Amino acid sequence: MYLRKSLKLGVAAAVLAAVMPLSAANADGKITIGLGSEPTSIDPHFHNLGPNNQIAQHIFSRLVEQDEKQRLSPGLAESWKAINETTWEFKLRKDVKFHDGSAFNADDVMFTMKRAPAHPNARSSFKLYSHGGGKVYKKIDDYTIQVTTPRPYPLMATDLSTIHIVSNEIGDETWEGEFNNGKAAIGTGPYKLVRWIKGEVLQLSRYDDYHGEKPEWSVVEIKPIKSAPSRLAALLAGDVDFIDSVPTVDIARLKKDPNLSLSQGVSNRVIYLHLDQHRDVAPYTTAKDGSEIKNPFKDVRVRRAISKAINRDLIIDRVMEGVAIKAGQLLPEGFFGRSDKLMPEEYDAAGAKKLLSEAGYPDGFKTTLFGPNDRYINDAKIVEAIAQMLSRIGIDTTPETMPKSVYFKRAKNRGPEKPPEFGFVLVGWGSGTGEPSSPLKSLLATYNKDKGYGSSNRGLHANPKMDAVLEEALASVDDDKRAKLLAKATEIGVGEDVGIIPLHYQVNTWAAKKGLTYVARTDERTLAMGISSK
Amino acid sequence: MTVFIIRRLMQSAIVVFVMSFLVFGGVNIVGDPVEMMVSDEADQEERERVIKSMGLDKPWYIQYGKFVTNALQGDLGNSFVYGEPALQIIVQRMPATFELAFVSLLMSIIIGIPFGVWAGLFPERFSSKLIMSGSIVGFSLPTFWVGLMMIMVFAVMLGWLPSTGRGDTVIVFGMELSFFTPDGLSHIFLPALNLALFNTSLVIRLTRAGVREAIHMDYIKFARAKGLSYRRVIMVHLMKNIMIPVVTVLGLEFGGLIAFSVVTETVFAWPGMGKLIIESIQNLDRPIIVAYLMIIVLVFVVINLVVDILYSILDPRVRLQDVSS
């Protein structure tokens, strides 16, 4: 609480002082950015993680790029098309040079696709993307690559838009150490790595032969400042020009500050509840007198009642300070494969009570809602709010939150034989590919280790009908057809089954000195290329 | 004295060993590092590969056996998060923390001792009462809050000092140190002062209590009667006798400054070991946690040894020997 009190005082003081030093840092083309997260490595194939990918995107390029709304656009590949049912052809750009001056060609792509899945130390490799669906790469000539799969594979370009291309000249046995010290960190991206001191600073300089649009800043310094109030203070003090992850409590006041400008945008991250739909007796769930009851969450009416009992507007207004958008499905508006029919469930306590009675729980029951307290924006407060709302319709809910390091072990799903310890959880999901097939596969599809389905299906939702529609979608190369099928699968899994209860989409906020603008990105990344002084 | 030191070092080896067992066992109970690490979208196969690559598929006693074998050869394992040797990552952060702790300790001595002596010599004066009330404030205000207020006042409002981070460094004795550059000094001032606040109060109170007690002793009266100058009585006769508790406490506190400057380092984004350990705990980076705690045990052992030796210099009555029972 000290934290918030001091910020209130501090921000007020800053506004009073009003004579903030407007730093001249921008004049010489240098920008300093304070980030709440830090990469674990510069090696783009070491760890498939937001903070790493965001730094990698400065230094490396991809065959297919994702724009600020995660739509695909040409990158190192100038065009791509399906030449038959199972073969995709990528035509590469001919004018691209790596930071060390060597030319980019198909050999670099072949090398990257061999390296990315085989990184021995990878903390989360890109194999799922580089070889998912059984991809086989073939070099046709220096600037043409063909990728074949045993079955039609529509997500080809999407998959390849996650993999950063490295130079084949770094050699076979070069791993993260050589990247971290800068020797092998040779890409084709808009910035060159100058140096990285872990926990202290990451310096980049503009690459003048970059093949795309040249970024405005010639020198970029990225400083990790994890503590949110300190990050904000650094911006107010003029030590940094730009910060990410502005805490929601401060946004209203910062908007009034004449020396700052804010940038906001919805993310691809949906916050949702998962309920146990598998076990006969749900853990931590009993009748009101404490006696054992059969799992009430198995009844779709109970799940719908819970969804109706949650006042999403109130949560967004009070807990999120207005900085979130209520959710009725897996991705917010504007994304591919979204359903037009699914709307956020309206708050309806009477309707929820009625559904509970129909399901045989006129007096409700007792349960515990678990959630992390340091993973998503205001996560613990959301859990508390929901517990109160559910208690109001008769489901006595105890909120219980814990650090993510403890939480995710206990909420882990290892299949029907080893279900999670919890039966009712709050989690979030960000869709890195920008379309709903990844959450459908991981959160709602029936657990299937061989196919890699249901790995985060913490409620063990299972519906063969939805699985069939999803599989059909994953085999449809035609975009319109696939979009319709994905929407249909979402309508079954989220709409009919209430397999998960979506709450809201997170909205991210960036703050900058007056005069700087940032194009908010749905993938939550902070890119120096997106900051402009115009 | 040599026997004493050797015996001390042998005892420390046992302490370090027991410590490694407790810590290793402890961190293995909490959480699942793989769940923390892998991308949400990773499928079951990928998760299993990561578990295997970090050696977590084996039972804990085999992991521990492997750890001890490697540790005896100076390898404390690779960080889960960074993939690089844990020891190397910690050692890289060490200079930043040591210099912060050192500057902070220096500040608490420079500020604390004169104020404490003053308050002890003239307990009835208003200035002394002010110093004593100030020391209560120093004790009781939380570091986190004071740190943020310092940033707000000196960096945001006045713009005198930088708000966060570490300044330019120069290489001295093979270490990257920042307190030899003007930029580095301006960066270290606020965090060091923040960290020194508690210890300064402690030193003031200890010194004052020591002075109040010693000032009525016969040897002080005798020294005055001998006609020694007031200055010499205070600086030599008095100071020497009140230093023992101060040195003990500062010695232990120095260890504390190194090991637990977590809050200050986090608030000021100071790239030291404290920030590293708190992040490693949050991310369940077990090898870093284990290596860090073992290093800290060693630091404490060494500091205690130095304190014992300092005793014998300050007070000739103290002999370095083990208590035989």
Interface residues (C-beta under 8 A of the other chain):
Chain A: Y2 L3 K5 S6 L7 L9 G10 A13 A14 A17 M20 P21 G34 T40 S41 F46 H47 N48 L49 P120 N121 A122 R123 S124 S125 K127 L128 W175 E176 G177 N180 I197 K198 G199 E200 V201 K223 P224 I225 K226 S227 P229 S230 R231 A233 A234 L236 A237 G238 D239 D374 P403 K404 S405 V406 F408 K409 K412 W429 G430 G432 T433 S438 S442 K449 G452 Y453 S455 S456
Chain B: V30 G31 D32 E35 M36 M37 V38 S39 D40 E41 A42 D43 Q44 E45 E46 R47 R49 V50 S53 N78 F80 V81 Y82 G83 E84 I89 Q92 R93 P142 F144 W145 L148 M149 I151 M152 V153 A155 V156 M157 G159 P162 S163 T164 G165 R166 T266 V267 F268 A269 P271 K275 L276 E279 I281 Q282 N283 L284
